[in-house]
């Protein structure tokens, strides 16, 4: 189980995020994980772990882009992280728009449609359509993604 020590903000700025990670290392010498909700923050934190020779002691995870995180995944600073599956979001969006454009659905809550290989989807009460769980990137699959 993890204990939340603090919340810091990198303001989606590389230098600020990097410096915040360095400050966390100093303030919390037993720090185990940094969870960053932005591509800028996760990459800057992973770089700080690498630069401070903390690989294997402090792990970084959160949301990021595979191209920006590839070296940190293979280097062990960020064994895994997540992001929405960009190709599947586009795929789902085209099927949803086609269903609306062809009159198969109106986009109202409860409307259902099939999105090819992704299967069936239902428009939620707030009129959204959710793709599903995020894509997890790790050593086994990160080479398959180029964005």
Sine and cosine of phi, psi and omega as CSV:
sin_phi,cos_phi,sin_psi,cos_psi,sin_omega,cos_omega
0.00,0.00,0.64,-0.77,0.03,-1.00
-0.99,-0.14,0.50,-0.87,0.09,-1.00
-0.91,-0.41,0.77,-0.64,0.04,-1.00
-0.97,0.26,0.89,-0.46,0.03,-1.00
-0.99,0.11,-0.71,0.70,-0.04,-1.00
-0.23,-0.97,0.15,-0.99,0.13,-0.99
-0.84,-0.54,0.78,-0.63,0.06,-1.00
-0.81,-0.59,0.32,-0.95,-0.06,-1.00
-0.85,-0.53,0.78,-0.63,0.08,-1.00
-0.99,-0.12,-0.09,1.00,0.05,-1.00
0.82,0.57,0.50,0.87,0.02,-1.00
0.82,0.57,0.55,0.83,0.02,-1.00
-0.86,-0.51,0.76,-0.65,-0.07,-1.00
-0.86,0.51,-0.77,0.63,-0.05,-1.00
-0.90,0.44,-0.70,0.71,0.02,-1.00
-0.89,0.45,-0.70,0.71,0.00,-1.00
-0.89,0.45,-0.69,0.73,0.02,-1.00
-0.88,0.48,-0.74,0.67,0.00,-1.00
-0.91,0.41,-0.57,0.82,0.06,-1.00
-0.91,0.42,-0.65,0.76,0.05,-1.00
-0.89,0.46,-0.70,0.71,0.04,-1.00
-0.86,0.51,-0.66,0.75,0.02,-1.00
-0.91,0.42,-0.60,0.80,0.05,-1.00
-0.89,0.45,-0.66,0.75,0.02,-1.00
-0.87,0.50,-0.65,0.76,-0.03,-1.00
-0.95,0.30,-0.69,0.72,-0.06,-1.00
-0.96,0.29,-0.58,0.81,-0.06,-1.00
-0.84,-0.54,0.99,0.13,-0.07,-1.00
-0.89,0.45,-0.30,0.95,0.04,-1.00
-0.98,-0.20,0.30,0.95,0.00,-1.00
-0.82,0.57,0.70,-0.71,-0.01,-1.00
-0.94,-0.33,-0.60,0.80,-0.14,-0.99
-0.61,-0.80,0.63,-0.78,0.24,-0.97
-0.91,-0.42,0.79,-0.61,0.05,-1.00
-0.93,-0.37,0.90,-0.43,-0.07,-1.00
-0.91,-0.43,0.78,-0.62,-0.07,-1.00
-1.00,0.02,0.16,0.99,0.01,-1.00
-0.72,-0.69,0.43,-0.90,0.04,-1.00
-0.87,0.49,-0.64,0.77,0.02,-1.00
-0.89,0.45,-0.75,0.66,-0.05,-1.00
-0.91,0.42,-0.67,0.74,-0.04,-1.00
-0.93,0.37,-0.67,0.74,-0.02,-1.00
-0.93,0.37,-0.67,0.74,0.01,-1.00
-0.90,0.43,-0.65,0.76,0.01,-1.00
-0.92,0.40,-0.67,0.74,0.03,-1.00
-0.90,0.43,-0.63,0.78,0.05,-1.00
-0.90,0.44,-0.63,0.77,0.03,-1.00
-0.90,0.43,-0.66,0.75,0.06,-1.00
-0.86,0.51,-0.72,0.69,0.00,-1.00
-0.89,0.45,-0.75,0.66,-0.05,-1.00
-0.89,0.45,-0.52,0.86,-0.03,-1.00
-1.00,-0.06,0.16,0.99,0.00,-1.00
0.81,0.58,0.69,0.73,0.02,-1.00
-0.96,-0.27,0.20,0.98,0.03,-1.00
-0.85,0.52,0.76,-0.65,-0.03,-1.00
1.00,0.01,-0.19,0.98,0.04,-1.00
-0.95,-0.32,-0.69,0.72,0.05,-1.00
-0.87,-0.48,0.77,-0.64,-0.01,-1.00
-0.92,-0.39,0.55,-0.84,-0.02,-1.00
-0.88,-0.47,0.69,-0.72,0.07,-1.00
-0.56,-0.83,0.08,-1.00,-0.01,-1.00
0.62,-0.79,-0.62,-0.78,-0.02,-1.00
-0.93,-0.37,0.75,-0.66,-0.02,-1.00
-0.34,-0.94,0.14,-0.99,0.06,-1.00
-0.99,-0.11,0.68,-0.74,-0.05,-1.00
-0.84,0.55,-0.68,0.74,-0.03,-1.00
-0.89,0.45,-0.57,0.82,-0.02,-1.00
-0.98,0.20,-0.42,0.91,-0.10,-0.99
-0.97,-0.23,-0.14,0.99,-0.12,-0.99
-0.78,0.63,-0.77,0.64,-0.05,-1.00
-0.91,0.42,-0.53,0.85,-0.01,-1.00
-0.98,0.22,-0.47,0.88,0.10,-0.99
-0.94,0.33,-0.77,0.64,-0.02,-1.00
-0.94,0.35,-0.44,0.90,0.02,-1.00
-0.99,0.12,-0.17,0.99,0.05,-1.00
1.00,-0.01,-0.02,1.00,0.02,-1.00
-0.96,0.27,-0.53,0.85,0.01,-1.00
-0.71,-0.71,1.00,0.09,-0.07,-1.00
-0.85,0.53,-0.52,0.85,0.10,-0.99
-0.39,-0.92,0.46,-0.89,0.05,-1.00
-0.46,-0.89,0.06,-1.00,-0.10,-1.00
-0.72,-0.69,0.26,-0.97,0.14,-0.99
-0.18,-0.98,0.38,-0.92,0.10,-1.00
-0.87,0.50,0.46,-0.89,0.00,-1.00
-0.99,0.12,0.99,-0.14,-0.12,-0.99
-0.84,0.55,-0.76,0.65,0.02,-1.00
-0.86,0.50,-0.65,0.76,-0.01,-1.00
-0.94,0.33,-0.52,0.85,0.08,-1.00
-0.89,0.45,-0.70,0.71,0.05,-1.00
-0.88,0.47,-0.69,0.73,0.01,-1.00
-0.86,0.51,-0.76,0.65,0.00,-1.00
-0.89,0.46,-0.68,0.74,-0.03,-1.00
-0.87,0.48,-0.67,0.74,0.01,-1.00
-0.89,0.45,-0.70,0.72,0.03,-1.00
-0.90,0.43,-0.64,0.77,0.01,-1.00
-0.91,0.41,-0.71,0.70,0.02,-1.00
-0.90,0.44,-0.62,0.79,0.06,-1.00
-0.89,0.45,-0.67,0.74,0.01,-1.00
-0.89,0.46,-0.61,0.79,0.04,-1.00
-0.95,0.32,-0.73,0.69,-0.06,-1.00
-0.90,0.44,-0.55,0.83,-0.03,-1.00
-1.00,-0.04,0.04,1.00,0.06,-1.00
0.99,0.16,0.14,0.99,0.03,-1.00
-0.91,0.41,-0.55,0.83,0.10,-0.99
-0.66,-0.75,0.30,-0.96,0.07,-1.00
-0.97,-0.24,-0.14,0.99,-0.06,-1.00
1.00,0.03,0.25,0.97,0.00,-1.00
-1.00,0.09,0.46,-0.89,0.07,-1.00
-0.79,0.61,0.73,-0.68,-0.01,-1.00
0.99,-0.10,-0.31,0.95,0.06,-1.00
-0.88,0.48,0.63,-0.78,0.04,-1.00
-0.84,-0.54,0.48,-0.87,0.05,-1.00
-0.45,-0.89,0.31,-0.95,0.03,-1.00
-0.96,-0.27,0.72,-0.69,-0.02,-1.00
-0.93,-0.38,0.90,0.43,0.07,-1.00
0.76,0.65,-0.80,-0.60,-0.07,-1.00
-0.90,0.43,-0.28,0.96,-0.02,-1.00
-0.99,0.10,-0.25,0.97,0.04,-1.00
1.00,-0.04,-0.39,-0.92,-0.10,-0.99
-1.00,-0.03,0.55,-0.83,0.02,-1.00
-0.71,-0.70,0.49,-0.87,0.05,-1.00
-0.84,-0.54,0.70,-0.72,0.06,-1.00
-0.94,0.33,0.80,-0.60,-0.06,-1.00
-0.97,0.24,0.17,-0.99,0.00,-1.00
-0.86,0.50,-0.48,0.88,0.03,-1.00
-1.00,-0.02,0.26,0.97,0.03,-1.00
0.94,0.35,0.27,0.96,0.05,-1.00
-1.00,-0.07,0.30,-0.95,0.13,-0.99
-0.78,-0.63,0.87,-0.49,-0.04,-1.00
-0.99,-0.14,0.74,-0.68,0.02,-1.00
-0.90,0.44,-0.70,0.71,-0.06,-1.00
0.71,-0.70,-0.35,-0.94,-0.06,-1.00
-0.89,0.46,0.42,-0.91,0.01,-1.00
-0.94,0.34,0.28,-0.96,0.10,-0.99
-0.99,0.17,0.77,-0.63,0.08,-1.00
-0.99,-0.13,0.77,-0.64,0.01,-1.00
-0.95,-0.32,0.70,-0.71,0.06,-1.00
-0.45,-0.89,-0.13,-0.99,-0.04,-1.00
-0.86,0.51,-0.47,0.88,-0.08,-1.00
-0.97,0.24,-0.33,0.94,-0.11,-0.99
-0.70,-0.72,-0.17,0.99,-0.14,-0.99
-0.88,0.48,-0.47,0.88,0.02,-1.00
-0.93,0.38,-0.29,0.96,-0.02,-1.00
-0.99,0.11,-0.06,1.00,-0.09,-1.00
-0.86,-0.51,0.71,-0.71,-0.04,-1.00
-0.74,-0.67,0.96,0.30,0.11,-0.99
-0.40,-0.92,0.00,0.00,0.00,0.00
